[in-house]
């Protein structure tokens, strides 16, 4: 409850957010925060962990009905993953911009979900485990249409995530607007040729 209330405030104010603001948003007394957390930095670290964690987006992906057409399933997946990446970037970016560094070990990058407290090195496979979990969730969405693809669901899922994560990066000034989710899925499913196979 405290972290959920704090997340939008952290995204807006970064490390400048006060525990008083968080308490008001959570509808609790400020002292209640300090019964759950040692200090504000611990609250901020918990917000980072929640923002970069994949539990929420994995639940969203699992809730997509396999009875829907493939393109619709992938569109819902793209939107869920976009929202996850946007929230992660907003929270971590706001904290980074406002000088919050606690909970990041040496060499850990923002947004990886691998930062730890007190400068410890993160488990080396944390990020890989998150990426694998996301890929497996997308594979499950593709699996019912396995026979429609020339490639395995594993490779199609990897291509989908690669296209999606590239789309979410800030485009170069001369690259134009990034692919819309519909364009991304059209490229994945049908390529970029007007008549595939004719070139």
C-alpha positions as a Markdown table, in Angstrom:
| # | Residue | x | y | z |
|---|---|---|---|---|
| 1 | Unk | 0.0 | 0.0 | 0.0 |
| 2 | Unk | 2.8 | 2.5 | 0.9 |
| 3 | Unk | 4.9 | 1.7 | -2.2 |
| 4 | Unk | 1.8 | 1.8 | -4.5 |
| 5 | Unk | 0.9 | 5.2 | -3.1 |
| 6 | Unk | 4.5 | 6.4 | -3.4 |
| 7 | Unk | 5.2 | 5.3 | -6.9 |
| 8 | Unk | 3.3 | 8.2 | -8.7 |
| 9 | Unk | 4.8 | 10.7 | -6.3 |
| 10 | Unk | 8.3 | 9.4 | -6.9 |
| 11 | Unk | 7.8 | 9.5 | -10.6 |
| 12 | Unk | 6.8 | 13.2 | -10.3 |
| 13 | Unk | 9.2 | 14.4 | -7.6 |
| 14 | Unk | 12.0 | 11.9 | -7.6 |
| 15 | Unk | 14.0 | 11.8 | -4.4 |
| 16 | Unk | 12.5 | 15.2 | -3.3 |
| 17 | Unk | 9.2 | 13.5 | -2.4 |
| 18 | Unk | 8.6 | 13.7 | 1.3 |
| 19 | Unk | 7.3 | 10.9 | 3.6 |
| 20 | Unk | 4.5 | 13.3 | 4.6 |
| 21 | Unk | 3.3 | 13.4 | 0.9 |
| 22 | Unk | 3.5 | 9.6 | 0.7 |
| 23 | Unk | 1.6 | 9.2 | 4.0 |
| 24 | Unk | -1.2 | 11.5 | 2.7 |
| 25 | Unk | -1.4 | 9.7 | -0.6 |
| 26 | Unk | -1.6 | 6.3 | 1.3 |
| 27 | Unk | -4.2 | 7.6 | 3.7 |
| 28 | Unk | -2.0 | 6.8 | 6.7 |
| 29 | Unk | 0.0 | 8.6 | 9.4 |
| 30 | Unk | 3.6 | 9.4 | 8.6 |
| 31 | Unk | 4.7 | 7.3 | 11.6 |
| 32 | Unk | 3.2 | 4.2 | 10.0 |
| 33 | Unk | 5.8 | 4.5 | 7.1 |
| 34 | Unk | 8.6 | 4.3 | 9.6 |
| 35 | Unk | 7.1 | 1.2 | 11.2 |
| 36 | Unk | 7.4 | -0.5 | 7.8 |
| 37 | Unk | 10.6 | 1.2 | 6.5 |
| 38 | Unk | 13.8 | 2.3 | 8.3 |
| 39 | Unk | 14.0 | 5.6 | 6.4 |
| 40 | Unk | 12.9 | 7.4 | 3.2 |
| 41 | Unk | 15.8 | 5.9 | 1.3 |
| 42 | Unk | 14.4 | 2.5 | 2.0 |
| 43 | Unk | 11.0 | 3.6 | 0.7 |
| 44 | Unk | 12.6 | 4.8 | -2.5 |
| 45 | Unk | 14.6 | 1.6 | -2.9 |
| 46 | Unk | 11.3 | -0.3 | -2.5 |
| 47 | Unk | 9.7 | 1.9 | -5.2 |
| 48 | Unk | 12.6 | 1.1 | -7.6 |
| 49 | Unk | 12.2 | -2.6 | -6.9 |
| 50 | Unk | 8.5 | -2.4 | -7.6 |
| 51 | Unk | 9.0 | -0.4 | -10.8 |
| 52 | Unk | 11.6 | -2.7 | -12.3 |
| 53 | Unk | 10.0 | -5.9 | -11.1 |
| 54 | Unk | 8.2 | -8.0 | -13.7 |
| 55 | Unk | 5.5 | -9.6 | -11.5 |
| 56 | Unk | 2.8 | -7.1 | -12.5 |
| 57 | Unk | 3.5 | -7.2 | -16.2 |
| 58 | Unk | 3.7 | -11.0 | -16.1 |
| 59 | Unk | 0.3 | -11.2 | -14.6 |
| 60 | Unk | -1.0 | -8.9 | -17.3 |
| 61 | Unk | 0.5 | -11.1 | -20.0 |
| 62 | Unk | -0.9 | -14.2 | -18.4 |
| 63 | Unk | -4.4 | -12.7 | -18.4 |
| 64 | Unk | -4.5 | -12.2 | -22.2 |
| 65 | Unk | -7.0 | -14.7 | -23.6 |
| 66 | Unk | -5.5 | -17.3 | -26.0 |
| 67 | Unk | -8.9 | -17.4 | -27.8 |
| 68 | Unk | -8.2 | -13.9 | -29.2 |
| 69 | Unk | -6.7 | -13.6 | -32.7 |
| 70 | Unk | -2.9 | -13.7 | -32.7 |
| 71 | Unk | -2.5 | -10.0 | -33.7 |
| 72 | Unk | -4.8 | -8.9 | -30.9 |
| 73 | Unk | -2.9 | -11.0 | -28.4 |
| 74 | Unk | 0.4 | -9.4 | -29.5 |
| 75 | Unk | -1.1 | -5.9 | -29.4 |
| 76 | Unk | -2.2 | -6.4 | -25.8 |
| 77 | Unk | 1.2 | -7.8 | -24.9 |
| 78 | Unk | 2.9 | -4.8 | -26.6 |
| 79 | Unk | 0.8 | -2.4 | -24.6 |
| 80 | Unk | 1.4 | -4.2 | -21.3 |
| 81 | Unk | 5.2 | -4.2 | -21.9 |
| 82 | Unk | 5.2 | -0.6 | -23.1 |
| 83 | Unk | 3.4 | 0.5 | -19.9 |
| 84 | Unk | 5.9 | -1.5 | -17.8 |
| 85 | Unk | 8.9 | 0.0 | -19.5 |
| 86 | Unk | 7.4 | 3.5 | -19.3 |
| 87 | Unk | 6.7 | 3.2 | -15.5 |
| 88 | Unk | 10.2 | 1.7 | -14.9 |
| 89 | Unk | 11.9 | 4.5 | -16.9 |
| 90 | Unk | 9.9 | 7.2 | -15.3 |
| 91 | Unk | 10.5 | 6.1 | -11.7 |
| 92 | Unk | 14.2 | 5.2 | -12.1 |
| 93 | Unk | 14.8 | 8.3 | -14.3 |
| 94 | Unk | 13.2 | 10.7 | -11.7 |
| 95 | Unk | 15.3 | 9.2 | -8.9 |
| 96 | Unk | 18.4 | 9.3 | -11.0 |
| 97 | Unk | 17.8 | 12.9 | -12.1 |
| 98 | Unk | 17.3 | 14.0 | -8.5 |
| 99 | Unk | 20.5 | 12.3 | -7.2 |
| 100 | Unk | 19.2 | 9.2 | -5.6 |
| 101 | Unk | 21.9 | 6.5 | -5.9 |
| 102 | Unk | 21.3 | 4.3 | -2.9 |
| 103 | Unk | 20.5 | 0.7 | -3.7 |
| 104 | Unk | 22.7 | 0.6 | -6.8 |
| 105 | Unk | 25.8 | -1.5 | -6.7 |
| 106 | Unk | 28.9 | -0.7 | -8.8 |
| 107 | Unk | 28.2 | -1.2 | -12.4 |
| 108 | Unk | 24.5 | -1.7 | -12.2 |
| 109 | Unk | 22.5 | 0.3 | -14.7 |
| 110 | Unk | 19.2 | 2.0 | -14.1 |
| 111 | Unk | 16.3 | 0.0 | -15.3 |
| 112 | Unk | 17.9 | -3.4 | -15.0 |
| 113 | Unk | 16.1 | -4.4 | -11.9 |
| 114 | Unk | 19.4 | -5.7 | -10.5 |
| 115 | Unk | 20.4 | -3.0 | -8.0 |
| 116 | Unk | 21.0 | -4.0 | -4.4 |
| 117 | Unk | 21.3 | -2.2 | -1.1 |
| 118 | Unk | 24.5 | -0.9 | 0.5 |
| 119 | Unk | 26.6 | -1.2 | -2.7 |
| 120 | Unk | 26.5 | -5.0 | -2.9 |
| 121 | Unk | 26.9 | -6.5 | -6.3 |
| 122 | Unk | 23.6 | -7.8 | -7.7 |
| 123 | Unk | 23.1 | -11.5 | -8.5 |
| 124 | Unk | 24.6 | -11.8 | -12.0 |
| 125 | Unk | 21.5 | -13.5 | -13.5 |
| 126 | Unk | 18.7 | -11.3 | -12.1 |
| 127 | Unk | 18.2 | -9.3 | -15.3 |
| 128 | Unk | 18.6 | -12.5 | -17.4 |
| 129 | Unk | 15.9 | -14.2 | -15.3 |
| 130 | Unk | 13.5 | -11.2 | -15.9 |
| 131 | Unk | 14.1 | -11.2 | -19.6 |
| 132 | Unk | 13.6 | -15.0 | -19.7 |
| 133 | Unk | 10.3 | -14.7 | -17.8 |
| 134 | Unk | 9.0 | -12.1 | -20.2 |
| 135 | Unk | 10.1 | -14.1 | -23.2 |
| 136 | Unk | 8.4 | -17.3 | -21.8 |
| 137 | Unk | 5.2 | -15.3 | -21.3 |
| 138 | Unk | 5.2 | -14.1 | -24.9 |
| 139 | Unk | 6.0 | -17.7 | -26.1 |
| 140 | Unk | 2.8 | -18.8 | -24.3 |
| 141 | Unk | 0.8 | -16.2 | -26.3 |
| 142 | Unk | 2.3 | -17.4 | -29.6 |
| 143 | Unk | 2.2 | -21.1 | -28.9 |
| 144 | Unk | -1.4 | -21.7 | -30.1 |
| 145 | Unk | -0.4 | -20.5 | -33.6 |
| 146 | Unk | 2.9 | -22.4 | -33.7 |
| 147 | Unk | 2.1 | -24.0 | -37.1 |
| 148 | Unk | 1.5 | -20.7 | -38.8 |
| 149 | Unk | 5.2 | -19.6 | -38.3 |
| 150 | Unk | 8.3 | -20.6 | -40.3 |
| 151 | Unk | 10.2 | -20.0 | -37.0 |
| 152 | Unk | 9.8 | -21.5 | -33.6 |
| 153 | Unk | 7.7 | -19.6 | -31.0 |
| 154 | Unk | 10.9 | -19.0 | -29.1 |
| 155 | Unk | 12.5 | -17.2 | -32.0 |
| 156 | Unk | 9.3 | -15.3 | -32.8 |
| 157 | Unk | 9.0 | -14.2 | -29.2 |
| 158 | Unk | 12.7 | -13.0 | -29.2 |
| 159 | Unk | 12.0 | -11.1 | -32.4 |
| 160 | Unk | 8.8 | -9.5 | -30.9 |
| 161 | Unk | 10.7 | -8.4 | -27.8 |
| 162 | Unk | 13.6 | -7.1 | -29.8 |
| 163 | Unk | 11.4 | -5.0 | -32.1 |
| 164 | Unk | 9.4 | -3.8 | -29.1 |
| 165 | Unk | 12.4 | -2.8 | -27.0 |
| 166 | Unk | 14.0 | -1.1 | -30.0 |
| 167 | Unk | 10.8 | 0.8 | -30.6 |
| 168 | Unk | 10.8 | 2.0 | -27.0 |
| 169 | Unk | 14.3 | 3.5 | -27.3 |
| 170 | Unk | 14.5 | 7.2 | -28.0 |
| 171 | Unk | 14.8 | 7.3 | -31.8 |
| 172 | Unk | 17.6 | 9.1 | -33.6 |
| 173 | Unk | 16.6 | 12.6 | -34.8 |
| 174 | Unk | 16.5 | 11.4 | -38.4 |
| 175 | Unk | 14.8 | 8.1 | -37.8 |
| 176 | Unk | 11.3 | 9.6 | -37.7 |
| 177 | Unk | 8.5 | 8.4 | -35.4 |
| 178 | Unk | 8.9 | 4.9 | -33.9 |
| 179 | Unk | 6.8 | 2.1 | -35.1 |
| 180 | Unk | 3.3 | 2.0 | -33.7 |
| 181 | Unk | 2.3 | -1.2 | -32.0 |
| 182 | Unk | 0.2 | -2.1 | -35.0 |
| 183 | Unk | 3.1 | -1.5 | -37.4 |
| 184 | Unk | 5.5 | -3.5 | -35.2 |
| 185 | Unk | 3.1 | -6.5 | -35.2 |
| 186 | Unk | 2.5 | -6.1 | -39.0 |
| 187 | Unk | 6.3 | -6.2 | -39.5 |
| 188 | Unk | 6.6 | -9.2 | -37.2 |
| 189 | Unk | 3.8 | -11.2 | -38.8 |
| 190 | Unk | 4.0 | -10.1 | -42.5 |
| 191 | Unk | 7.5 | -8.5 | -43.0 |
| 192 | Unk | 8.0 | -5.2 | -44.8 |
| 193 | Unk | 7.5 | -6.2 | -48.4 |
| 194 | Unk | 4.3 | -5.3 | -50.2 |
| 195 | Unk | 4.3 | -8.9 | -51.5 |
| 196 | Unk | 6.4 | -11.0 | -49.2 |
| 197 | Unk | 8.6 | -13.4 | -51.1 |
| 198 | Unk | 8.6 | -11.4 | -54.3 |
| 199 | Unk | 12.0 | -9.7 | -53.8 |
